[in-house]
Amino acid sequence: MTRDKIGRILDYAELMGGFPSKSASNEPTRYARTKLERIRDLILHRLNDKMFSSDEVRDLYEDFYGGPIPLTTVATYLSRFVDRGLMRRSGSSGRWRYCLAEAAPSLLDH
């Protein structure tokens, strides 16, 4: 098994809620523990008032946290937020644009 495959498995387990968060709600955004929490915090604090793409989220993540994140991981998390009704998506496959839904405050609970 390659390191990449292990990383994908861990990302999937995190996405499915297999690793409970231990971070406090008042913890600084930069120190969120999971990739999912980090993406959530970036969306809530930096992209909350506009439309954005998965590329923009990835670039913001890499600039803010100083490390790479696969575009597929970002796209998976954004899709999960859409499925949960926390975000809206428009456009077409490969060119999706996202924004927070009106129920966005519940994003803090996930």
C-alpha positions as a LaTeX table, in Angstrom:
\begin{tabular}{lrrr}
\hline
Residue & $x$ (\AA) & $y$ (\AA) & $z$ (\AA) \\
\hline
Met1 & 0.00 & 0.00 & 0.00 \\
Thr2 & 1.41 & 3.39 & $-0.97$ \\
Arg3 & 1.59 & 6.48 & 1.19 \\
Asp4 & $-0.90$ & 8.17 & $-1.14$ \\
Lys5 & $-3.44$ & 5.37 & $-0.68$ \\
Ile6 & $-3.04$ & 5.47 & 3.08 \\
Gly7 & $-3.59$ & 9.22 & 3.00 \\
Arg8 & $-6.76$ & 8.78 & 0.97 \\
Ile9 & $-8.05$ & 6.16 & 3.39 \\
Leu10 & $-7.40$ & 8.47 & 6.33 \\
Asp11 & $-9.07$ & 11.37 & 4.49 \\
Tyr12 & $-12.10$ & 9.16 & 3.86 \\
Ala13 & $-12.27$ & 8.04 & 7.49 \\
Glu14 & $-12.06$ & 11.68 & 8.61 \\
Leu15 & $-14.77$ & 12.66 & 6.15 \\
Met16 & $-17.08$ & 9.93 & 7.36 \\
Gly17 & $-16.65$ & 11.05 & 10.95 \\
Gly18 & $-14.27$ & 8.33 & 12.03 \\
Phe19 & $-11.96$ & 10.72 & 13.83 \\
Pro20 & $-13.86$ & 12.90 & 16.30 \\
Ser21 & $-12.69$ & 16.45 & 16.65 \\
Lys22 & $-11.09$ & 17.46 & 19.92 \\
Ser23 & $-10.60$ & 21.11 & 19.01 \\
Ala24 & $-12.43$ & 23.74 & 21.01 \\
Ser25 & $-14.84$ & 26.03 & 19.18 \\
Asn26 & $-12.82$ & 29.09 & 20.26 \\
Glu27 & $-9.55$ & 27.61 & 18.99 \\
Pro28 & $-7.84$ & 29.74 & 16.33 \\
Thr29 & $-8.73$ & 28.81 & 12.77 \\
Arg30 & $-5.11$ & 28.10 & 11.84 \\
Tyr31 & $-4.97$ & 25.30 & 14.41 \\
Ala32 & $-8.04$ & 23.29 & 13.41 \\
Arg33 & $-6.98$ & 19.64 & 13.57 \\
Thr34 & $-8.52$ & 17.94 & 10.55 \\
Lys35 & $-8.51$ & 18.93 & 6.90 \\
Leu36 & $-12.29$ & 18.97 & 6.99 \\
Glu37 & $-12.29$ & 21.42 & 9.91 \\
Arg38 & $-9.68$ & 23.57 & 8.22 \\
Ile39 & $-11.67$ & 23.78 & 5.00 \\
Arg40 & $-14.84$ & 24.48 & 6.97 \\
Asp41 & $-13.15$ & 27.30 & 8.86 \\
Leu42 & $-11.69$ & 28.86 & 5.72 \\
Ile43 & $-15.11$ & 28.85 & 4.07 \\
Leu44 & $-16.82$ & 30.33 & 7.12 \\
His45 & $-14.24$ & 33.03 & 7.73 \\
Arg46 & $-12.79$ & 33.86 & 4.31 \\
Leu47 & $-15.33$ & 32.81 & 1.68 \\
Asn48 & $-18.63$ & 33.27 & 3.50 \\
Asp49 & $-19.94$ & 36.10 & 1.34 \\
Lys50 & $-19.11$ & 35.02 & $-2.21$ \\
Met51 & $-19.11$ & 32.25 & $-4.78$ \\
Phe52 & $-15.91$ & 30.19 & $-5.04$ \\
Ser53 & $-14.44$ & 27.16 & $-6.76$ \\
Ser54 & $-12.65$ & 24.14 & $-5.35$ \\
Asp55 & $-9.42$ & 25.53 & $-6.88$ \\
Glu56 & $-9.85$ & 28.72 & $-4.87$ \\
Val57 & $-10.40$ & 26.74 & $-1.67$ \\
Arg58 & $-7.31$ & 24.62 & $-2.36$ \\
Asp59 & $-5.16$ & 27.69 & $-3.07$ \\
Leu60 & $-6.44$ & 29.46 & 0.07 \\
Tyr61 & $-5.81$ & 26.32 & 2.14 \\
Glu62 & $-2.24$ & 25.97 & 0.86 \\
Asp63 & $-1.49$ & 29.67 & 1.40 \\
Phe64 & $-3.01$ & 29.76 & 4.88 \\
Tyr65 & $-1.81$ & 26.42 & 6.25 \\
Gly66 & 1.47 & 26.23 & 4.35 \\
Gly67 & 0.99 & 22.70 & 3.07 \\
Pro68 & $-0.49$ & 20.94 & 0.07 \\
Ile69 & $-3.93$ & 19.41 & $-0.16$ \\
Pro70 & $-5.12$ & 17.40 & $-3.17$ \\
Leu71 & $-7.83$ & 19.05 & $-5.23$ \\
Thr72 & $-9.77$ & 15.78 & $-5.07$ \\
Thr73 & $-9.87$ & 16.03 & $-1.28$ \\
Val74 & $-11.18$ & 19.60 & $-1.42$ \\
Ala75 & $-13.80$ & 18.64 & $-4.02$ \\
Thr76 & $-14.92$ & 15.67 & $-1.91$ \\
Tyr77 & $-15.37$ & 17.81 & 1.20 \\
Leu78 & $-17.25$ & 20.51 & $-0.72$ \\
Ser79 & $-19.51$ & 17.87 & $-2.25$ \\
Arg80 & $-20.20$ & 16.47 & 1.21 \\
Phe81 & $-21.17$ & 19.95 & 2.47 \\
Val82 & $-23.55$ & 20.28 & $-0.51$ \\
Asp83 & $-25.06$ & 16.86 & 0.21 \\
Arg84 & $-25.67$ & 17.92 & 3.82 \\
Gly85 & $-27.45$ & 21.09 & 2.63 \\
Leu86 & $-24.81$ & 23.37 & 4.13 \\
Met87 & $-23.64$ & 24.77 & 0.80 \\
Arg88 & $-25.09$ & 25.30 & $-2.66$ \\
Arg89 & $-23.42$ & 24.39 & $-5.93$ \\
Ser90 & $-24.01$ & 25.73 & $-9.43$ \\
Gly91 & $-22.40$ & 25.21 & $-12.80$ \\
Ser92 & $-21.35$ & 21.90 & $-14.28$ \\
Ser93 & $-18.96$ & 19.10 & $-13.43$ \\
Gly94 & $-15.38$ & 20.34 & $-13.44$ \\
Arg95 & $-16.54$ & 23.96 & $-13.20$ \\
Trp96 & $-18.63$ & 23.92 & $-10.02$ \\
Arg97 & $-19.08$ & 27.15 & $-8.06$ \\
Tyr98 & $-20.04$ & 27.00 & $-4.38$ \\
Cys99 & $-21.53$ & 29.30 & $-1.77$ \\
Leu100 & $-22.88$ & 28.89 & 1.74 \\
Ala101 & $-26.54$ & 27.99 & 2.06 \\
Glu102 & $-28.85$ & 29.92 & 4.36 \\
Ala103 & $-28.43$ & 27.10 & 6.90 \\
Ala104 & $-24.68$ & 27.69 & 6.98 \\
Pro105 & $-24.42$ & 28.23 & 10.75 \\
Ser106 & $-25.09$ & 24.50 & 11.16 \\
Leu107 & $-21.78$ & 23.94 & 9.35 \\
Leu108 & $-20.16$ & 24.67 & 12.70 \\
Asp109 & $-21.75$ & 21.53 & 14.13 \\
His110 & $-20.23$ & 19.14 & 11.56 \\
\hline
\end{tabular}
